[in-house]
Amino acid sequence: MPLQPRPPMPILAAMSASTLTPTPPASPTPAPTLGLLFILFAKIGATSFGGGISGWMYRDFVDRYHFLTEDEFMSALTISQILPGPNVANLALHIGHKLRGGLGGLVSVLALLVPPMILAVLLSIVLLDLSSIAWIHDFLEGLAASAMGLTASVGIRGLKRSYRIGLWPLGLSISVFIGLFLLKLPLVPVILGLALVGLVFANIHQRRIGSNPTRPRV
């Protein structure tokens, strides 16, 4: 009588099944509601004394709630700096539109601008009577310094992200600093000239990725 193959042990079968079955990817964070979007941007606009709004946005939308990835946020920040108008308003419009469509963009911009505008008017009335107190000026200068730290942190993250594709973005940043702050050249020609240089390097980088994906740097 031919021997019948023995069935595998239940434990081994379960282990092999778990090994062969891929783990499903984690579900992305759901997009915020319009109400939550309004609350977040209103809080950012009303509490970001001294600037640094992009840093507050990064903390809430990337670090805290994970509505955006770091690459998505840095791409939105880059686009908002290229477009005309206030950078923070452009960034809020871009984020709101990405998360909740056109209405989300409108809600985000209004929430970012209207509540702090009302608060600024009220504070200006109070500070006119308190402008002679020295510690108030020191307090506002401290807030401005903290905002500079937040802005610098976003800039460092953007520099690290650019370094992934090569050293040429760092070279462009240094060139902007030399042209504007050391040589005192006009802003528009420097930016336009280096933008053309950046387009050339980016085109070379994309071609190299297409021909050799293992070499990400120029």
PyRosetta script that sets phi, psi and omega in degrees:
from pyrosetta import init, pose_from_sequence

init()
pose = pose_from_sequence("MPLQPRPPMPILAAMSASTLTPTPPASPTPAPTLGLLFILFAKIGATSFGGGISGWMYRDFVDRYHFLTEDEFMSALTISQILPGPNVANLALHIGHKLRGGLGGLVSVLALLVPPMILAVLLSIVLLDLSSIAWIHDFLEGLAASAMGLTASVGIRGLKRSYRIGLWPLGLSISVFIGLFLLKLPLVPVILGLALVGLVFANIHQRRIGSNPTRPRV")
pose.set_psi(1, 124.5)
pose.set_omega(1, -177.0)
pose.set_phi(2, -66.2)
pose.set_psi(2, 145.6)
pose.set_omega(2, -179.9)
pose.set_phi(3, -74.8)
pose.set_psi(3, 134.9)
pose.set_omega(3, 177.1)
pose.set_phi(4, -90.0)
pose.set_psi(4, 138.1)
pose.set_omega(4, 177.9)
pose.set_phi(5, -65.4)
pose.set_psi(5, 137.5)
pose.set_omega(5, 180.0)
pose.set_phi(6, -75.6)
pose.set_psi(6, 138.9)
pose.set_omega(6, 177.5)
pose.set_phi(7, -67.7)
pose.set_psi(7, 147.9)
pose.set_omega(7, 179.6)
pose.set_phi(8, -65.8)
pose.set_psi(8, 152.5)
pose.set_omega(8, 177.7)
pose.set_phi(9, -64.2)
pose.set_psi(9, 145.9)
pose.set_omega(9, -177.4)
pose.set_phi(10, -57.8)
pose.set_psi(10, -38.2)
pose.set_omega(10, -177.4)
pose.set_phi(11, -66.1)
pose.set_psi(11, -44.5)
pose.set_omega(11, 180.0)
pose.set_phi(12, -65.4)
pose.set_psi(12, -38.6)
pose.set_omega(12, 177.9)
pose.set_phi(13, -62.3)
pose.set_psi(13, -41.1)
pose.set_omega(13, 179.9)
pose.set_phi(14, -66.3)
pose.set_psi(14, -39.9)
pose.set_omega(14, 179.5)
pose.set_phi(15, -65.2)
pose.set_psi(15, -42.5)
pose.set_omega(15, 179.6)
pose.set_phi(16, -66.5)
pose.set_psi(16, -37.7)
pose.set_omega(16, 179.0)
pose.set_phi(17, -65.3)
pose.set_psi(17, -41.5)
pose.set_omega(17, 179.6)
pose.set_phi(18, -68.9)
pose.set_psi(18, -28.4)
pose.set_omega(18, 179.1)
pose.set_phi(19, -74.0)
pose.set_psi(19, -40.2)
pose.set_omega(19, -176.3)
pose.set_phi(20, -80.8)
pose.set_psi(20, -25.5)
pose.set_omega(20, -177.8)
pose.set_phi(21, -83.4)
pose.set_psi(21, 118.8)
pose.set_omega(21, -178.9)
pose.set_phi(22, -68.9)
pose.set_psi(22, 146.7)
pose.set_omega(22, 177.7)
pose.set_phi(23, -74.0)
pose.set_psi(23, 127.5)
pose.set_omega(23, -178.8)
pose.set_phi(24, -65.8)
pose.set_psi(24, 143.8)
pose.set_omega(24, -179.9)
pose.set_phi(25, -66.3)
pose.set_psi(25, 151.6)
pose.set_omega(25, 179.5)
pose.set_phi(26, -66.3)
pose.set_psi(26, 140.0)
pose.set_omega(26, -179.2)
pose.set_phi(27, -70.0)
pose.set_psi(27, 139.4)
pose.set_omega(27, -179.7)
pose.set_phi(28, -67.5)
pose.set_psi(28, 158.4)
pose.set_omega(28, 178.9)
pose.set_phi(29, -67.8)
pose.set_psi(29, 129.5)
pose.set_omega(29, -180.0)
pose.set_phi(30, -61.6)
pose.set_psi(30, 149.9)
pose.set_omega(30, 178.7)
pose.set_phi(31, -65.8)
pose.set_psi(31, 146.1)
pose.set_omega(31, -179.7)
pose.set_phi(32, -70.6)
pose.set_psi(32, 155.7)
pose.set_omega(32, 174.3)
pose.set_phi(33, -73.1)
pose.set_psi(33, 166.7)
pose.set_omega(33, 177.9)
pose.set_phi(34, -62.8)
pose.set_psi(34, -35.4)
pose.set_omega(34, 178.2)
pose.set_phi(35, -65.0)
pose.set_psi(35, -45.1)
pose.set_omega(35, 178.5)
pose.set_phi(36, -65.9)
pose.set_psi(36, -37.5)
pose.set_omega(36, 177.6)
pose.set_phi(37, -61.9)
pose.set_psi(37, -42.2)
pose.set_omega(37, 177.6)
pose.set_phi(38, -63.9)
pose.set_psi(38, -43.8)
pose.set_omega(38, -178.7)
pose.set_phi(39, -63.3)
pose.set_psi(39, -43.6)
pose.set_omega(39, -178.1)
pose.set_phi(40, -63.8)
pose.set_psi(40, -47.0)
pose.set_omega(40, -178.2)
pose.set_phi(41, -72.2)
pose.set_psi(41, -33.6)
pose.set_omega(41, 176.3)
pose.set_phi(42, -65.7)
pose.set_psi(42, -39.9)
pose.set_omega(42, 177.7)
pose.set_phi(43, -65.7)
pose.set_psi(43, -42.0)
pose.set_omega(43, 179.2)
pose.set_phi(44, -62.8)
pose.set_psi(44, -45.6)
pose.set_omega(44, -178.7)
pose.set_phi(45, -67.5)
pose.set_psi(45, -34.1)
pose.set_omega(45, -176.2)
pose.set_phi(46, -83.8)
pose.set_psi(46, -19.3)
pose.set_omega(46, -175.9)
pose.set_phi(47, -112.7)
pose.set_psi(47, -4.7)
pose.set_omega(47, -177.9)
pose.set_phi(48, -88.6)
pose.set_psi(48, 68.4)
pose.set_omega(48, 177.6)
pose.set_phi(49, -68.4)
pose.set_psi(49, 134.7)
pose.set_omega(49, 175.6)
pose.set_phi(50, 85.3)
pose.set_psi(50, 3.7)
pose.set_omega(50, 179.5)
pose.set_phi(51, 100.9)
pose.set_psi(51, -155.4)
pose.set_omega(51, -179.9)
pose.set_phi(52, 70.7)
pose.set_psi(52, 27.4)
pose.set_omega(52, -175.1)
pose.set_phi(53, -65.5)
pose.set_psi(53, -37.3)
pose.set_omega(53, 179.9)
pose.set_phi(54, -61.9)
pose.set_psi(54, -33.6)
pose.set_omega(54, 176.4)
pose.set_phi(55, -66.4)
pose.set_psi(55, -40.0)
pose.set_omega(55, 176.7)
pose.set_phi(56, -65.7)
pose.set_psi(56, -39.8)
pose.set_omega(56, 178.2)
pose.set_phi(57, -62.7)
pose.set_psi(57, -42.7)
pose.set_omega(57, 179.2)
pose.set_phi(58, -61.6)
pose.set_psi(58, -42.6)
pose.set_omega(58, -177.9)
pose.set_phi(59, -62.6)
pose.set_psi(59, -41.8)
pose.set_omega(59, -176.3)
pose.set_phi(60, -79.2)
pose.set_psi(60, -47.6)
pose.set_omega(60, -171.0)
pose.set_phi(61, -85.2)
pose.set_psi(61, -20.9)
pose.set_omega(61, -179.8)
pose.set_phi(62, -108.7)
pose.set_psi(62, -55.5)
pose.set_omega(62, -173.8)
pose.set_phi(63, -76.4)
pose.set_psi(63, -44.4)
pose.set_omega(63, -170.8)
pose.set_phi(64, -86.8)
pose.set_psi(64, -52.6)
pose.set_omega(64, -173.2)
pose.set_phi(65, -103.6)
pose.set_psi(65, -13.6)
pose.set_omega(65, 176.4)
pose.set_phi(66, 58.9)
pose.set_psi(66, 35.3)
pose.set_omega(66, 174.3)
pose.set_phi(67, -73.3)
pose.set_psi(67, -26.9)
pose.set_omega(67, 180.0)
pose.set_phi(68, -130.2)
pose.set_psi(68, 152.0)
pose.set_omega(68, 170.5)
pose.set_phi(69, -84.2)
pose.set_psi(69, 167.7)
pose.set_omega(69, 179.4)
pose.set_phi(70, -62.5)
pose.set_psi(70, -40.9)
pose.set_omega(70, 179.3)
pose.set_phi(71, -64.3)
pose.set_psi(71, -40.3)
pose.set_omega(71, 178.6)
pose.set_phi(72, -63.9)
pose.set_psi(72, -42.1)
pose.set_omega(72, -179.2)
pose.set_phi(73, -67.0)
pose.set_psi(73, -44.5)
pose.set_omega(73, -178.4)
pose.set_phi(74, -66.5)
pose.set_psi(74, -34.5)
pose.set_omega(74, 174.8)
pose.set_phi(75, -64.8)
pose.set_psi(75, -42.8)
pose.set_omega(75, 177.6)
pose.set_phi(76, -63.9)
pose.set_psi(76, -39.0)
pose.set_omega(76, 178.6)
pose.set_phi(77, -64.4)
pose.set_psi(77, -40.3)
pose.set_omega(77, 178.4)
pose.set_phi(78, -63.2)
pose.set_psi(78, -44.7)
pose.set_omega(78, 179.4)
pose.set_phi(79, -64.0)
pose.set_psi(79, -40.9)
pose.set_omega(79, -178.5)
pose.set_phi(80, -65.8)
pose.set_psi(80, -28.5)
pose.set_omega(80, 178.4)
pose.set_phi(81, -79.6)
pose.set_psi(81, -25.1)
pose.set_omega(81, 179.0)
pose.set_phi(82, -78.4)
pose.set_psi(82, -39.3)
pose.set_omega(82, -176.1)
pose.set_phi(83, -69.9)
pose.set_psi(83, 151.5)
pose.set_omega(83, 176.3)
pose.set_phi(84, -69.9)
pose.set_psi(84, 156.3)
pose.set_omega(84, -179.7)
pose.set_phi(85, 102.8)
pose.set_psi(85, 176.1)
pose.set_omega(85, 179.8)
pose.set_phi(86, -62.1)
pose.set_psi(86, 132.3)
pose.set_omega(86, -177.1)
pose.set_phi(87, -60.8)
pose.set_psi(87, -41.7)
pose.set_omega(87, -175.2)
pose.set_phi(88, -69.2)
pose.set_psi(88, -35.4)
pose.set_omega(88, 176.8)
pose.set_phi(89, -67.2)
pose.set_psi(89, -41.1)
pose.set_omega(89, 176.8)
pose.set_phi(90, -62.8)
pose.set_psi(90, -40.5)
pose.set_omega(90, -179.3)
pose.set_phi(91, -66.6)
pose.set_psi(91, -42.9)
pose.set_omega(91, 177.8)
pose.set_phi(92, -63.1)
pose.set_psi(92, -41.0)
pose.set_omega(92, 178.3)
pose.set_phi(93, -62.4)
pose.set_psi(93, -42.6)
pose.set_omega(93, -178.7)
pose.set_phi(94, -66.2)
pose.set_psi(94, -45.4)
pose.set_omega(94, -178.9)
pose.set_phi(95, -65.0)
pose.set_psi(95, -46.7)
pose.set_omega(95, 179.6)
pose.set_phi(96, -61.8)
pose.set_psi(96, -40.3)
pose.set_omega(96, 178.7)
pose.set_phi(97, -67.0)
pose.set_psi(97, -37.9)
pose.set_omega(97, -179.6)
pose.set_phi(98, -67.6)
pose.set_psi(98, -37.1)
pose.set_omega(98, -175.3)
pose.set_phi(99, -86.6)
pose.set_psi(99, -36.7)
pose.set_omega(99, -174.4)
pose.set_phi(100, -135.2)
pose.set_psi(100, 17.0)
pose.set_omega(100, 177.2)
pose.set_phi(101, 80.4)
pose.set_psi(101, -163.9)
pose.set_omega(101, -176.7)
pose.set_phi(102, -60.7)
pose.set_psi(102, -42.3)
pose.set_omega(102, 178.5)
pose.set_phi(103, -64.5)
pose.set_psi(103, -36.1)
pose.set_omega(103, 176.7)
pose.set_phi(104, -64.0)
pose.set_psi(104, -38.1)
pose.set_omega(104, 176.5)
pose.set_phi(105, -64.0)
pose.set_psi(105, -41.8)
pose.set_omega(105, 178.9)
pose.set_phi(106, -64.6)
pose.set_psi(106, -45.6)
pose.set_omega(106, 179.5)
pose.set_phi(107, -61.7)
pose.set_psi(107, -40.1)
pose.set_omega(107, -177.9)
pose.set_phi(108, -64.7)
pose.set_psi(108, -45.2)
pose.set_omega(108, -179.0)
pose.set_phi(109, -65.8)
pose.set_psi(109, -44.7)
pose.set_omega(109, 179.2)
pose.set_phi(110, -63.3)
pose.set_psi(110, -41.2)
pose.set_omega(110, 179.5)
pose.set_phi(111, -66.3)
pose.set_psi(111, -33.2)
pose.set_omega(111, -179.3)
pose.set_phi(112, -74.1)
pose.set_psi(112, -32.1)
pose.set_omega(112, -171.7)
pose.set_phi(113, -100.5)
pose.set_psi(113, -41.6)
pose.set_omega(113, -170.8)
pose.set_phi(114, -71.5)
pose.set_psi(114, -52.4)
pose.set_omega(114, -179.9)
pose.set_phi(115, -58.9)
pose.set_psi(115, -45.4)
pose.set_omega(115, 177.8)
pose.set_phi(116, -67.0)
pose.set_psi(116, -27.7)
pose.set_omega(116, 176.9)
pose.set_phi(117, -65.6)
pose.set_psi(117, -43.1)
pose.set_omega(117, 177.0)
pose.set_phi(118, -64.4)
pose.set_psi(118, -42.7)
pose.set_omega(118, 179.3)
pose.set_phi(119, -64.6)
pose.set_psi(119, -37.3)
pose.set_omega(119, 179.8)
pose.set_phi(120, -66.0)
pose.set_psi(120, -38.6)
pose.set_omega(120, 177.9)
pose.set_phi(121, -64.1)
pose.set_psi(121, -43.9)
pose.set_omega(121, -179.8)
pose.set_phi(122, -66.0)
pose.set_psi(122, -41.7)
pose.set_omega(122, -179.7)
pose.set_phi(123, -68.3)
pose.set_psi(123, -34.8)
pose.set_omega(123, 179.0)
pose.set_phi(124, -63.6)
pose.set_psi(124, -34.5)
pose.set_omega(124, 177.8)
pose.set_phi(125, -66.1)
pose.set_psi(125, -40.0)
pose.set_omega(125, -179.5)
pose.set_phi(126, -73.0)
pose.set_psi(126, -42.8)
pose.set_omega(126, -175.3)
pose.set_phi(127, -70.5)
pose.set_psi(127, -19.8)
pose.set_omega(127, 175.3)
pose.set_phi(128, -62.6)
pose.set_psi(128, -34.0)
pose.set_omega(128, 178.7)
pose.set_phi(129, -83.3)
pose.set_psi(129, -19.1)
pose.set_omega(129, -176.5)
pose.set_phi(130, -110.3)
pose.set_psi(130, 11.7)
pose.set_omega(130, -175.0)
pose.set_phi(131, -67.2)
pose.set_psi(131, -18.3)
pose.set_omega(131, -179.2)
pose.set_phi(132, -84.5)
pose.set_psi(132, -6.8)
pose.set_omega(132, -179.2)
pose.set_phi(133, -83.5)
pose.set_psi(133, 124.9)
pose.set_omega(133, -172.4)
pose.set_phi(134, -68.5)
pose.set_psi(134, -39.0)
pose.set_omega(134, -173.4)
pose.set_phi(135, -68.6)
pose.set_psi(135, -21.7)
pose.set_omega(135, 176.3)
pose.set_phi(136, -67.3)
pose.set_psi(136, -41.3)
pose.set_omega(136, 176.9)
pose.set_phi(137, -64.0)
pose.set_psi(137, -40.7)
pose.set_omega(137, 177.7)
pose.set_phi(138, -63.6)
pose.set_psi(138, -38.9)
pose.set_omega(138, 179.0)
pose.set_phi(139, -63.2)
pose.set_psi(139, -44.3)
pose.set_omega(139, -179.9)
pose.set_phi(140, -67.3)
pose.set_psi(140, -35.8)
pose.set_omega(140, 177.0)
pose.set_phi(141, -66.7)
pose.set_psi(141, -36.0)
pose.set_omega(141, 176.1)
pose.set_phi(142, -65.3)
pose.set_psi(142, -39.1)
pose.set_omega(142, 176.4)
pose.set_phi(143, -63.8)
pose.set_psi(143, -40.4)
pose.set_omega(143, 178.6)
pose.set_phi(144, -64.1)
pose.set_psi(144, -38.0)
pose.set_omega(144, 179.0)
pose.set_phi(145, -65.4)
pose.set_psi(145, -41.2)
pose.set_omega(145, 177.9)
pose.set_phi(146, -65.1)
pose.set_psi(146, -36.6)
pose.set_omega(146, 177.7)
pose.set_phi(147, -65.1)
pose.set_psi(147, -37.2)
pose.set_omega(147, 176.6)
pose.set_phi(148, -63.1)
pose.set_psi(148, -37.0)
pose.set_omega(148, 177.4)
pose.set_phi(149, -64.2)
pose.set_psi(149, -41.0)
pose.set_omega(149, 177.6)
pose.set_phi(150, -63.7)
pose.set_psi(150, -43.2)
pose.set_omega(150, 178.8)
pose.set_phi(151, -63.4)
pose.set_psi(151, -40.3)
pose.set_omega(151, 178.7)
pose.set_phi(152, -64.4)
pose.set_psi(152, -36.8)
pose.set_omega(152, 179.5)
pose.set_phi(153, -63.5)
pose.set_psi(153, -39.8)
pose.set_omega(153, 177.0)
pose.set_phi(154, -66.4)
pose.set_psi(154, -38.8)
pose.set_omega(154, 177.9)
pose.set_phi(155, -64.0)
pose.set_psi(155, -38.6)
pose.set_omega(155, 178.3)
pose.set_phi(156, -66.1)
pose.set_psi(156, -40.4)
pose.set_omega(156, 177.2)
pose.set_phi(157, -62.3)
pose.set_psi(157, -41.0)
pose.set_omega(157, 178.2)
pose.set_phi(158, -65.0)
pose.set_psi(158, -37.0)
pose.set_omega(158, 177.7)
pose.set_phi(159, -66.5)
pose.set_psi(159, -40.7)
pose.set_omega(159, 177.6)
pose.set_phi(160, -63.9)
pose.set_psi(160, -39.1)
pose.set_omega(160, 178.5)
pose.set_phi(161, -65.4)
pose.set_psi(161, -39.8)
pose.set_omega(161, 179.1)
pose.set_phi(162, -68.7)
pose.set_psi(162, -31.6)
pose.set_omega(162, -178.2)
pose.set_phi(163, -65.7)
pose.set_psi(163, -21.1)
pose.set_omega(163, 178.6)
pose.set_phi(164, -63.3)
pose.set_psi(164, -27.5)
pose.set_omega(164, -176.7)
pose.set_phi(165, -100.2)
pose.set_psi(165, -0.3)
pose.set_omega(165, 177.2)
pose.set_phi(166, 140.1)
pose.set_psi(166, 179.7)
pose.set_omega(166, -178.6)
pose.set_phi(167, -89.9)
pose.set_psi(167, -12.2)
pose.set_omega(167, -175.2)
pose.set_phi(168, -66.3)
pose.set_psi(168, -32.1)
pose.set_omega(168, 174.2)
pose.set_phi(169, -61.8)
pose.set_psi(169, -37.3)
pose.set_omega(169, 176.2)
pose.set_phi(170, -63.8)
pose.set_psi(170, -39.9)
pose.set_omega(170, 177.2)
pose.set_phi(171, -62.6)
pose.set_psi(171, -38.3)
pose.set_omega(171, 177.1)
pose.set_phi(172, -66.0)
pose.set_psi(172, -39.5)
pose.set_omega(172, 178.6)
pose.set_phi(173, -63.4)
pose.set_psi(173, -44.1)
pose.set_omega(173, 178.3)
pose.set_phi(174, -64.3)
pose.set_psi(174, -37.7)
pose.set_omega(174, 178.8)
pose.set_phi(175, -64.0)
pose.set_psi(175, -39.6)
pose.set_omega(175, 176.5)
pose.set_phi(176, -62.1)
pose.set_psi(176, -43.7)
pose.set_omega(176, 179.8)
pose.set_phi(177, -62.8)
pose.set_psi(177, -43.7)
pose.set_omega(177, -179.5)
pose.set_phi(178, -65.7)
pose.set_psi(178, -45.0)
pose.set_omega(178, -176.9)
pose.set_phi(179, -65.9)
pose.set_psi(179, -41.4)
pose.set_omega(179, -174.4)
pose.set_phi(180, -86.3)
pose.set_psi(180, -43.8)
pose.set_omega(180, -170.6)
pose.set_phi(181, -97.1)
pose.set_psi(181, -28.5)
pose.set_omega(181, -179.5)
pose.set_phi(182, -97.2)
pose.set_psi(182, -47.7)
pose.set_omega(182, -179.6)
pose.set_phi(183, -87.7)
pose.set_psi(183, -11.2)
pose.set_omega(183, 178.3)
pose.set_phi(184, 58.3)
pose.set_psi(184, 39.9)
pose.set_omega(184, 179.1)
pose.set_phi(185, -79.6)
pose.set_psi(185, 158.8)
pose.set_omega(185, 177.8)
pose.set_phi(186, -62.6)
pose.set_psi(186, 148.3)
pose.set_omega(186, -174.3)
pose.set_phi(187, -65.8)
pose.set_psi(187, -52.1)
pose.set_omega(187, -171.1)
pose.set_phi(188, -62.8)
pose.set_psi(188, -47.7)
pose.set_omega(188, 178.6)
pose.set_phi(189, -61.7)
pose.set_psi(189, -37.7)
pose.set_omega(189, 179.8)
pose.set_phi(190, -64.2)
pose.set_psi(190, -47.3)
pose.set_omega(190, -177.6)
pose.set_phi(191, -65.8)
pose.set_psi(191, -44.6)
pose.set_omega(191, -179.4)
pose.set_phi(192, -65.4)
pose.set_psi(192, -42.4)
pose.set_omega(192, -179.9)
pose.set_phi(193, -63.6)
pose.set_psi(193, -45.8)
pose.set_omega(193, -179.8)
pose.set_phi(194, -71.7)
pose.set_psi(194, -27.1)
pose.set_omega(194, 175.3)
pose.set_phi(195, -64.6)
pose.set_psi(195, -39.9)
pose.set_omega(195, 176.8)
pose.set_phi(196, -65.1)
pose.set_psi(196, -40.0)
pose.set_omega(196, 177.0)
pose.set_phi(197, -62.7)
pose.set_psi(197, -41.6)
pose.set_omega(197, 178.5)
pose.set_phi(198, -62.4)
pose.set_psi(198, -38.4)
pose.set_omega(198, 177.9)
pose.set_phi(199, -63.2)
pose.set_psi(199, -39.3)
pose.set_omega(199, 179.0)
pose.set_phi(200, -63.9)
pose.set_psi(200, -48.4)
pose.set_omega(200, -179.2)
pose.set_phi(201, -64.5)
pose.set_psi(201, -39.3)
pose.set_omega(201, 179.1)
pose.set_phi(202, -64.6)
pose.set_psi(202, -38.1)
pose.set_omega(202, 177.5)
pose.set_phi(203, -64.5)
pose.set_psi(203, -42.3)
pose.set_omega(203, 177.0)
pose.set_phi(204, -62.9)
pose.set_psi(204, -40.7)
pose.set_omega(204, -180.0)
pose.set_phi(205, -63.3)
pose.set_psi(205, -43.2)
pose.set_omega(205, 179.5)
pose.set_phi(206, -65.0)
pose.set_psi(206, -37.5)
pose.set_omega(206, 178.3)
pose.set_phi(207, -66.7)
pose.set_psi(207, -39.4)
pose.set_omega(207, 179.8)
pose.set_phi(208, -68.4)
pose.set_psi(208, -36.2)
pose.set_omega(208, 176.1)
pose.set_phi(209, -63.4)
pose.set_psi(209, -40.5)
pose.set_omega(209, -180.0)
pose.set_phi(210, -66.9)
pose.set_psi(210, -35.0)
pose.set_omega(210, -179.0)
pose.set_phi(211, -86.8)
pose.set_psi(211, -29.1)
pose.set_omega(211, -177.5)
pose.set_phi(212, -148.6)
pose.set_psi(212, 88.6)
pose.set_omega(212, -175.6)
pose.set_phi(213, -63.7)
pose.set_psi(213, -17.4)
pose.set_omega(213, -178.1)
pose.set_phi(214, -80.5)
pose.set_psi(214, -6.0)
pose.set_omega(214, 179.4)
pose.set_phi(215, -115.5)
pose.set_psi(215, 90.3)
pose.set_omega(215, -174.0)
pose.set_phi(216, -81.2)
pose.set_psi(216, -11.6)
pose.set_omega(216, -172.5)
pose.set_phi(217, -107.0)
pose.set_psi(217, 152.6)
pose.set_omega(217, 175.8)
pose.set_phi(218, -92.4)
pose.dump_pdb("model.pdb")
